[in-house]
Amino acid sequence: MAATLELKSLSIPERLLLVEDIWDSIEEEQHALADHPSVIGEIRARKNKFISNPSSGISWEVAKERIRNGLA
C-alpha cells in the first residue's frame, strides 16, 4: 500500500519511464519463464497435423489477412 502511494507521487512521465524500465527488465530475462505445458502441447499437435497433412496449413499472408479481418 505504501509503495502505491509513493508511485502516485511521481509524475505520469516518471511512472511511464518506470513501467518501461520494468518491462525492459522482464524482456531481458524472459528466457527464465517456463512455457506452459498446454501451450507446448498445442504447438506440438499443430506441428504434427501439418507434418501429416501439409495442405492443412495456410500461408502467412492469408493468416495475417484473417487476423486483420477478425476471422482468425
C-alpha positions in Angstrom: 0.0 0.0 0.0 2.8 2.4 0.8 4.5 1.7 -2.5 1.3 2.6 -4.3 1.2 5.9 -2.5 4.8 6.6 -3.4 4.2 5.8 -7.0 1.3 8.2 -7.1 3.7 10.9 -6.0 5.6 10.5 -9.3 4.5 12.4 -12.3 2.9 10.5 -15.2 6.1 10.7 -17.3 8.1 9.4 -14.4 5.7 6.5 -13.9 5.8 5.7 -17.6 9.6 5.6 -17.5 9.4 3.3 -14.5 7.0 0.9 -16.4 9.3 1.0 -19.4 12.3 0.1 -17.2 10.3 -2.8 -15.6 9.2 -4.1 -19.0 12.8 -3.9 -20.3 14.0 -5.9 -17.3 11.3 -8.6 -17.9 12.2 -8.8 -21.6 15.9 -9.3 -20.7 15.0 -12.3 -18.5 12.1 -13.7 -20.4 14.1 -16.9 -21.2 13.7 -17.7 -17.5 10.0 -18.1 -17.9 8.9 -21.6 -18.4 6.5 -22.3 -21.2 3.1 -23.6 -20.1 2.6 -27.3 -20.8 -0.7 -26.7 -22.6 1.0 -24.3 -24.9 3.8 -26.7 -25.7 1.2 -29.5 -26.3 -0.8 -27.3 -28.7 2.3 -26.3 -30.7 3.3 -30.0 -31.0 -0.2 -31.0 -32.0 -0.3 -28.3 -34.7 3.1 -29.3 -36.0 2.2 -33.0 -36.2 -1.1 -32.1 -38.0 0.9 -30.1 -40.5 3.6 -32.7 -41.0 0.9 -35.4 -41.6 -1.1 -33.1 -43.9 0.8 -30.1 -45.3 -2.2 -28.8 -47.2 -3.9 -28.2 -43.8 -1.8 -25.1 -43.4 -2.2 -21.6 -44.7 0.3 -19.0 -45.9 1.5 -16.3 -43.6 -0.2 -13.7 -45.9 -3.6 -15.5 -45.5 -3.1 -15.7 -41.8 -2.3 -12.0 -41.5 -5.4 -11.1 -43.5 -7.6 -13.3 -41.4 -6.2 -11.7 -38.2 -6.7 -8.2 -39.6 -10.3 -9.0 -40.5 -11.0 -10.7 -37.2 -11.5 -14.1 -38.8 -8.7 -16.0 -37.0 
